[in-house]
Structure formats: structure tokens, C-alpha cells
Amino acid sequence: MSPRTARSDETPESLRERLARVDLVVLVHRDAPDVVTQSVRALAVSMGPAWAGRIVLVQNASPAATARAAQAELVRAFPSARIVSVSSPRNLGFAAGVNLGVAHTAALYVGVFNPDGVTRPETVARLAAALDRDSEVFMAGARIASTAVSEAPPVRPPLPAAWLPGTAMLFRRAWFLEIGGFDPGFFMYCEDVDLSRRARARGWKLVVGLDAVFWHARALDRRESLRRIRMWTLANTSLVYQYGTPRWRAMARLSRQRAEWFRDLARRRRGWTLAGALLGSAMWPASIPRLERRRRHPWDGTALSDWLARTASRVQVADLR
């Protein structure tokens, strides 16, 4: 039976059974309360009113208004779910926050969807179907759209991917923990590329669901753009340093590419972007000792277990329902 036929024949009962294999992690930091509320409502529609799984809300040094909005909307929108709050007074970064959330889930699959985006109603079920269909698939990622999609896309088979962005994804919980989850050394950006590389090294498959859409469009002010470009530059340089072979040649090639990038930004008068890129490049050498340790001791499941044990005393865990 083809994926198209299988999906069109799916009954409400089989759909509920599919979604029952999913837990969710919702990670919030400085997202606007109304944006978080919109995202949670869309996710609730995707899971259905009868869904009784577990949601882990990770509050990563969130402002009080953001935390209140996320908690209130989750309790309202998911009447049958168990909701667990994990709160950190310090921003641990995206990778670490997701790891903390996954550690408090229990289902076969875990879904992570950015709180500043909107999940289409059929998206989670279609990603779960991709994992159900092939036992060698570790992670299925949604198709990221920059504009809202008003109608459900036609059912299409998922496509193989070399890496998947952490924006909207569903993965096998046991494999995520076995491989070590995200490396928290990547504070933000490139943690998904690193995870994808480690998964493919195990022989696990990654797929993108062309029929599973996540709308992710966000306008950033200049200060936030500078911050994000700085963080991306740091992360991307670290990724090349960690995996480049031979390393000196990879870093030399990156330096040439960066020089051209800087010149292009200057020509186009993208001052804030250029400032963020230069700042990230200047800050990066401080990361070398950590990266050398990581090259000697690659991140894995044992490292994640040790990290979770050390971090447990720094976060507060509570049942919201």
C-alpha cells in the first residue's frame, strides 16, 4: 500500500492511536506572549482534543509574561494532556533546553516545534506516519514555509535528507537519548546539523515531510538580527572546526568564504549583519579549548546522562496538571 493510499484510508481511531505515540516539548525563551499563544493553539488542533499524551514546557529564563501565557494556554488548549513544567533561571540555550524537555517525556516519539511558528492541523500526524512507515527513520522534519498555508498539502512520500532543522521535527525518543541528544556546546544554531551527522553515522535515516508544513516567519529588529548572526557565526565556525578534515584546510576555506561574505555585506550596506558576523568571528577563538575537548571526547548518550545529572539541581520541575 502506498503512503498516499494508507493516509487516505486512515480512520479517526487509527489517527488517535498514531498520535498517542507522541509526546511534545515546548521551549520558550523571550517569545512574545501572543505569539506563544497562537503557536500552542495551532499545536493543539494538530493533536486533537482527545490527545492525552505529555507536554513538557521548558521555560528557558523566560520573562514572567511569556511563562504565564505559555502555561495558561497549554492548560486550556490541552484538556486531557499531562503538562510538566521545567524552568531554568538561566538561559541554557536551545540545544540544552530541548534535552531537558526530552528527559521528562515518555512516549515513543517526541515532537519539538518552535513557539514562534504555526503547525498545520495534519502536520504532526504526517510526521508520525513517516516514522511508523520505516523503522530505520530516526527523525522526520516538517517542510518550513515562510508564508501561511491555508489548505492541507496533498499527501506525498517523505524525502531523504542529509540534515534536518530543529524548527519543527519528530524523532524517536530512545534513539535521541542513546545518541546523546543535542550537544549543549552548540548554544543556538548548528546543533541540528551536528545531531544529524551523528545520526547518519549510526546508519539512521532522516526524512523531510513535504506534506507536513510548519509556518515559520518572524520579523527581527536590528538588535536581535545582530545577536542571531553573531550566534550563528560562532556555531558555524565551531561546526567546521569540529568536523573539518583536514581541519586546517577546512578552516582556510571557511576563512576565504567569510572574507567574501564580509565584503558582500559591506557592499550591500548590511551594517548590523556585518557587525554580528564580525563580532561572532572575533569571539570564536575562546571556544577552541572546549572544541578540543569535544574532539577527544565526542558527545554521546553517556555524556548526556552525566550532563542531565549535573543540571538537575539548577532547574525546577513541576506538574501543571
Phi, psi and omega per residue, in radians:
M1 nan 2.287 -3.113
S2 -1.302 2.767 3.072
P3 -0.962 -0.660 -3.117
R4 -1.124 -0.802 -3.126
T5 -1.157 -0.737 -3.115
A6 -1.060 -0.724 -3.079
R7 -1.250 -0.692 -3.092
S8 -1.215 -0.430 -3.136
D9 -1.552 -0.016 -3.035
E10 -1.205 2.309 3.135
T11 -1.600 2.856 3.058
P12 -0.992 -0.606 3.136
E13 -1.168 -0.752 3.140
S14 -1.220 -0.554 3.088
L15 -1.150 -0.775 3.096
R16 -1.088 -0.681 3.122
E17 -1.125 -0.673 3.114
R18 -1.123 -0.816 -3.111
L19 -1.247 -0.375 3.086
A20 -1.153 -0.279 3.120
R21 -1.537 0.154 -3.036
V22 -2.070 2.304 2.852
D23 -1.917 2.827 -3.079
L24 -2.185 2.531 2.980
V25 -2.046 2.181 3.083
V26 -2.011 2.011 -3.088
L27 -1.895 2.128 3.122
V28 -2.130 2.552 3.085
H29 -2.259 -1.604 -3.107
R30 -1.962 0.451 -3.100
D31 -1.208 2.503 3.127
A32 -1.114 2.452 -3.099
P33 -0.952 -0.731 -3.115
D34 -1.191 -0.555 3.102
V35 -1.194 -0.762 3.105
V36 -1.082 -0.753 -3.139
T37 -1.048 -0.786 3.113
Q38 -1.067 -0.747 -3.117
S39 -1.128 -0.775 -3.129
V40 -1.117 -0.726 3.138
R41 -1.074 -0.740 3.118
A42 -1.139 -0.682 3.119
L43 -1.135 -0.658 3.115
A44 -1.117 -0.682 3.083
V45 -1.111 -0.694 -3.139
S46 -1.119 -0.586 -3.115
M47 -1.514 -0.448 -3.134
G48 1.571 2.645 -3.041
P49 -1.169 -0.397 -3.091
A50 -1.585 -0.053 -3.090
W51 -1.092 2.267 -3.047
A52 -2.167 0.583 3.117
G53 -1.428 -2.750 -3.092
R54 -2.073 2.355 3.032
I55 -2.012 2.268 3.056
V56 -1.905 2.026 3.089
L57 -1.625 1.992 3.108
V58 -1.750 2.024 -3.141
Q59 -1.791 1.793 -2.996
N60 -1.639 1.412 -3.075
A61 0.947 0.761 -3.074
S62 -1.334 2.506 2.985
P63 -1.038 2.695 -3.073
A64 -1.006 -0.714 -3.105
A65 -1.132 -0.705 3.109
T66 -1.135 -0.797 -3.132
A67 -1.078 -0.775 -3.133
R68 -1.105 -0.749 -3.135
A69 -1.102 -0.776 -3.130
A70 -1.111 -0.811 -3.129
Q71 -1.096 -0.845 -3.090
A72 -1.100 -0.745 -3.099
E73 -1.241 -0.642 3.102
L74 -1.102 -0.773 3.128
V75 -1.110 -0.684 -3.123
R76 -1.286 -0.757 -2.986
A77 -1.412 -0.364 -3.106
F78 -2.123 1.323 -3.025
P79 -1.157 -0.386 -3.073
S80 -1.848 -0.047 -3.045
A81 -1.543 2.715 2.930
R82 -1.534 2.312 -3.073
I83 -2.113 2.131 -3.123
V84 -1.996 2.343 3.100
S85 -1.847 2.271 3.019
V86 -2.107 2.011 -3.011
S87 -2.071 2.251 3.082
S88 -2.021 2.258 3.109
P89 -1.249 -0.236 -3.138
R90 -2.091 2.484 3.107
N91 -1.250 1.906 -3.094
L92 -1.524 -0.150 -3.109
G93 1.703 2.860 -3.096
F94 -1.106 -0.856 -3.067
A95 -1.042 -0.855 -3.122
A96 -1.143 -0.676 3.140
G97 -1.099 -0.741 3.102
V98 -1.123 -0.732 3.108
N99 -0.998 -0.777 3.118
L100 -1.073 -0.728 3.136
G101 -1.120 -0.820 -3.100
V102 -1.085 -0.599 -3.140
A103 -1.072 -0.364 -3.124
H104 -1.851 0.213 3.042
T105 -1.673 3.021 -3.103
A106 -2.474 -0.216 -3.013
A107 -1.362 2.988 3.117
L108 -1.118 -0.724 -3.135
Y109 -2.037 2.653 3.051
V110 -2.231 2.345 3.092
G111 -1.916 2.406 3.076
V112 -2.226 2.142 -3.102
F113 -2.338 2.199 -3.099
N114 -0.955 2.429 -3.102
P115 -1.362 0.024 3.074
D116 -1.916 0.397 3.108
G117 -2.325 3.037 -3.065
V118 -2.160 2.203 3.124
T119 -1.568 2.285 3.066
R120 -1.250 2.696 -3.037
P121 -0.976 -0.618 -3.060
E122 -1.627 -0.031 -2.938
T123 -1.131 -0.859 -3.062
V124 -1.122 -0.755 3.140
A125 -1.077 -0.672 -3.134
R126 -1.243 -0.601 3.059
L127 -1.185 -0.708 3.090
A128 -1.107 -0.635 3.109
A129 -1.095 -0.648 3.120
A130 -1.115 -0.657 3.095
L131 -1.275 -0.689 3.117
D132 -1.080 -0.632 -2.995
R133 -1.269 -0.501 -3.058
D134 -2.409 1.965 -3.069
S135 -1.225 -0.136 3.119
E136 -1.669 -0.032 3.118
V137 -1.467 2.147 3.105
F138 -1.499 -0.746 -3.013
M139 -2.502 2.428 3.052
A140 -2.103 2.256 -3.123
G141 -1.935 2.577 3.099
A142 -1.338 2.789 2.994
R143 -1.413 2.110 -3.077
I144 -1.485 2.167 -3.129
A145 -1.975 2.444 3.125
S146 -1.558 -0.165 3.060
T147 -2.243 2.670 -3.100
A148 -1.126 2.448 3.099
V149 -1.879 2.022 -2.997
S150 -1.460 -0.392 -3.108
E151 -2.144 2.671 3.121
A152 -1.143 2.240 3.093
P153 -1.144 2.660 3.077
P154 -1.088 2.613 -3.125
V155 -1.157 2.275 3.126
R156 -2.423 2.588 3.083
P157 -1.138 2.549 3.095
P158 -1.198 2.712 3.132
L159 -1.892 2.532 3.068
P160 -1.078 2.591 -3.138
A161 -2.389 2.553 3.075
A162 -1.368 -0.555 3.061
W163 -2.710 2.767 -3.133
L164 -2.225 2.380 3.092
P165 -1.212 2.622 -3.135
G166 -1.387 0.159 -3.061
T167 -1.145 -0.781 -3.094
A168 -2.674 1.908 -2.997
M169 -2.659 2.760 3.052
L170 -2.314 2.305 -3.094
F171 -2.476 2.872 3.098
R172 -1.339 2.103 -3.040
R173 -1.052 -0.817 -3.073
A174 -1.080 -0.701 -3.139
W175 -1.230 -0.650 3.108
F176 -1.026 -0.816 -3.136
L177 -1.215 -0.653 -3.136
E178 -1.085 -0.693 -3.093
I179 -1.466 -0.154 3.117
G180 1.800 0.049 -3.114
G181 1.070 -2.663 3.096
F182 -1.340 2.505 3.031
D183 -1.352 1.994 -3.098
P184 -1.172 -0.147 3.031
G185 -1.119 -0.406 3.013
F186 -1.595 1.672 -3.031
F187 -1.059 -0.786 3.117
M188 -2.812 2.314 -3.071
Y189 1.444 2.465 3.070
C190 1.236 -0.124 3.038
E191 -1.106 -0.545 3.131
D192 -1.283 -0.630 3.078
V193 -1.145 -0.760 3.122
D194 -1.069 -0.811 3.119
L195 -1.079 -0.742 3.139
S196 -1.075 -0.702 3.126
R197 -1.115 -0.782 -3.132
R198 -1.156 -0.616 3.105
A199 -1.172 -0.790 -3.141
R200 -1.151 -0.520 3.079
A201 -1.139 -0.439 3.066
R202 -1.438 -0.141 -3.082
G203 1.557 0.167 3.140
W204 -1.446 2.622 -3.093
K205 -1.658 2.628 3.002
L206 -2.145 2.396 3.133
V207 -2.380 2.667 3.049
V208 -1.969 2.254 -3.141
G209 -1.491 1.787 -3.123
L210 -1.148 -0.381 -3.140
D211 -1.735 0.139 3.134
A212 -2.029 1.832 -2.947
V213 -1.856 2.425 3.028
F214 -2.236 2.087 -3.132
W215 -1.483 2.078 -3.077
H216 -2.374 1.684 3.135
A217 -2.392 2.158 -3.084
R218 -2.477 2.218 3.075
A219 -1.515 2.219 -3.097
L220 -1.924 2.462 3.045
D221 -1.356 3.046 -3.040
R222 -1.110 -0.701 -3.121
R223 -1.122 -0.747 3.136
E224 -1.206 -0.639 3.087
S225 -1.077 -0.767 3.111
L226 -1.031 -0.792 -3.123
R227 -1.082 -0.755 -3.091
R228 -1.246 -0.676 3.088
I229 -1.132 -0.696 3.093
R230 -1.040 -0.801 -3.111
M231 -1.193 -0.668 3.113
W232 -1.139 -0.732 -3.136
T233 -1.080 -0.756 3.083
L234 -1.039 -0.868 -3.066
A235 -1.154 -0.761 -3.104
N236 -1.145 -0.693 3.094
T237 -1.118 -0.718 3.116
S238 -1.105 -0.678 3.141
L239 -1.104 -0.775 3.128
V240 -1.133 -0.730 3.141
Y241 -1.104 -0.671 -3.083
Q242 -1.290 -0.663 -2.995
Y243 -1.928 -0.190 -3.075
G244 -1.106 2.362 3.104
T245 -2.427 2.180 -0.245
P246 -1.183 2.606 -2.957
R247 -1.077 -0.779 -3.066
W248 -1.086 -0.637 -3.135
R249 -1.247 -0.685 3.116
A250 -1.119 -0.715 -3.133
M251 -1.228 -0.619 3.096
A252 -1.140 -0.721 3.107
R253 -1.124 -0.724 3.109
L254 -1.092 -0.698 3.135
S255 -1.074 -0.711 3.112
R256 -1.145 -0.736 3.131
Q257 -1.119 -0.703 -3.137
R258 -1.154 -0.720 3.138
A259 -1.042 -0.730 3.105
E260 -1.162 -0.680 3.099
W261 -1.077 -0.795 3.131
F262 -1.058 -0.749 3.137
R263 -1.111 -0.714 3.138
D264 -1.122 -0.751 3.114
L265 -1.095 -0.680 3.123
A266 -1.156 -0.736 3.132
R267 -1.074 -0.660 -3.107
R268 -1.549 0.056 3.099
R269 1.009 0.743 3.054
R270 -1.607 1.239 -2.977
G271 -1.091 -0.767 -3.104
W272 -1.185 -0.702 3.100
T273 -1.131 -0.759 3.122
L274 -1.090 -0.720 3.136
A275 -1.093 -0.738 3.114
G276 -1.124 -0.725 -3.140
A277 -1.149 -0.754 3.122
L278 -1.148 -0.702 3.133
L279 -1.128 -0.763 3.103
G280 -1.085 -0.709 3.112
S281 -1.118 -0.688 -3.127
A282 -1.216 -0.571 -3.108
M283 -1.405 -0.387 -2.966
W284 -1.036 -0.708 -3.084
P285 -0.938 -0.441 3.104
A286 -1.142 -0.285 -3.136
S287 -1.464 -0.211 -3.003
I288 -1.025 -0.787 3.127
P289 -1.010 -0.727 3.119
R290 -1.140 -0.719 -3.127
L291 -1.167 -0.618 3.077
E292 -1.135 -0.684 3.074
R293 -1.118 -0.688 -3.134
R294 -1.187 -0.612 3.086
R295 -1.132 -0.632 3.113
R296 -1.333 -0.569 -3.092
H297 -2.286 1.467 -3.086
P298 -1.029 2.612 -3.136
W299 -1.234 2.323 -3.127
D300 -2.660 -2.974 -3.090
G301 -1.102 -0.655 3.107
T302 -1.138 -0.733 3.106
A303 -1.087 -0.692 3.122
L304 -1.127 -0.770 3.129
S305 -1.035 -0.772 3.119
D306 -1.112 -0.725 -3.131
W307 -1.133 -0.739 3.124
L308 -1.095 -0.680 3.126
A309 -1.128 -0.705 3.132
R310 -1.217 -0.562 -3.047
T311 -1.466 -0.344 -3.019
A312 -0.968 -0.653 -3.090
S313 -1.327 -0.177 -3.075
R314 -1.722 -0.046 -3.120
V315 -2.162 2.749 3.082
Q316 -1.916 2.296 -3.117
V317 -2.050 2.308 -3.125
A318 -2.591 2.587 3.027
D319 -1.538 2.123 3.058
L320 -1.455 -0.419 3.005
R321 -2.858 nan nan
